[in-house]
Amino acid sequence: MSCLPLAAALVAVSDPVRADADRCAALTNATVTDTTITRARTVTATTSVPEHCLVDAYVTTPGDATVPSNQVNFRLGLPTAWNSDFYFQGVGGLAGHIVPFDEGLRRGYASAATDTGHQGASPLGHPELDGRWALGNRPKQIDYAYRGVHVSTVAAKAITAIHYGRDTRKAIFNGCSNGGRQGLMEVQRYPADYDGVIAEGPAFAAGDTFLRWISQAQAQLATSGSWLSPETLPILSAESLKRGDARDGLTDGLVADPRKAAVNPGRLVGPGKLTRAQAAAARTIYRGPGPLRGHPAGHEEMWRSYITGSAAPQMGPDGKLVFPFSLAAPLSYTFTNEFLRYFLFSDPSYDLTRFDLAKDRRAVERIRALLDATDPDLTAYEARGGKLLMVHGWSDPALSGAAPVAYHKEVVAEMGAARTAGFFRLFMAPGMGHCAGGPGPNTFDALTAMEQWINRGTAPTSIIATNPTSGRSRPLCPHPAVARYKGSGSIEDAANFTCGSPPRASV
């Protein structure tokens, strides 16, 4: 009896696996405009991600008179069981590294991410804190600001189509902080790239953000006693909670709307409380560098990461107080110095204490032109059926929650309320920090909400958020609606809340 049929059967069984591996490896020979594929290999399934073809590549972008060109690195994961869609993961801070995109792979997306055209190597150990690559290099600055994500998206989609033999069906971008800003840049500059954009805690108004950060730091460096030490933050937090907790109609330990929780730091001066210098610094932080709005009140204990830091200022070589160059410094101070030194003034020795908020403000216009994603006219994105889902924590210590609310208002003024609601929804999360954390419900599934929106046409009327530590859950509601207690049942359970109009005093 011949064994040929058995051998043929074995080959038939093994061929698909071998074919997938061969098809993956063959991508190194694929031709994509301005793109070089450096590596393609099959990654076996783990408990975290399914089997996929992992591709490393870069896009060559145009240079200028001083720099001939730049390389924007990106990585692409092509799952064996593909859902026909594309997912891109944004990167925070100053980028400089390729972040994981496991969330997309787990759902079957062809998934990608980019370093935006540079490799960061901060002495502090975090690539996203390094701005030295930007010194005198306009092409890298442009790639970081907006071009890098776009060219990576175009190239990754082209490779995906080559690998699977057909174009992607839908494309979703997901990012927080600078990643959220990247998403808004895509919406405004390259509306054809994505069908859905999730922008969480977006750093989209960069110019205003830097002015606020400079003002916050300078207020705390004004005198040797101006710094808001970690011990002062619970004092401010208790005061804002006292003034803002019950104003939403429910006493639950959350400042649901910081606009109703105005704090007068001068009333907190005294033994065991604030000094007059600290009260002055806090007042400046709340008020902001006029005419810009300051930082909202509420849950000030989270200021430690971005606004105050955990290490006291020290005397610098020029006799001025500065924060130490360490992870104990306010992150806003570190980020701002990187931008001022390497983007704006091209002076590695520059410190934000030298910035004159009255005289130097116009210099920030160069930052706005490069980094801001604040255009309220989203007609092109809406016209192609794009959807924008924005989420922001009201107690975000890095980026004022007033900024996305103001931007949403501008879009409504530009495009009309009904039209805006059809493609752009903003969800404000009470008690949530920057991208995550905080005493409020801060963990949610925006990706599923976006999938339902772009695939089924079901716009999100609420997104259930939970706090992993306390177990509390609440619905996040499309602004200006807020979560309203139904009047019975546990206030820890989202089922006992509904989205409705805010109390009359809210604006």
Secondary structure, DSSP 4 states (H G I P E B T S, - for coil): --SHHHHHHHHHHHHHHHHHHHHHHGGGG--BTTEEEEEEEEE---SSS--EEEEEEEEEEE--SS--EEEEEEEEEEESS--S-EEEE---TT--SPPP-HHHHHTT-EEEEE--S-----TTS-GGG--GGGTT-HHHHHIIIIIHHHHHHHHHHHHHHHHHSS--S-EEEEEETHHHHHHHHHHHH-TTS-SEEEEES----HHHHHHHHHHHHHHHTSSTT----TTTHHHHHHHHHHHHSGGGS--SS--S-GGG----GGGGBSTTSB-HHHHHHHHHHHH-STTS--PPPS-GGGHIIIII-SS--EE-TTS-EE--SSTTS-HHHHHHHHHIIIIIS--TT--GGG--TTTSGGGGHHHHHHH-------HHHHHTT-EEEEEEETT-SSS-THHHHHHHHHHHHHH-HHHHHTTEEEEEETT--SSS-SSS--EE-HHHHHHHHHHH----S-EEEE-TTT--EEEE-BTT-EEEE-SSS-TT-GGGEEEEPPPTT--
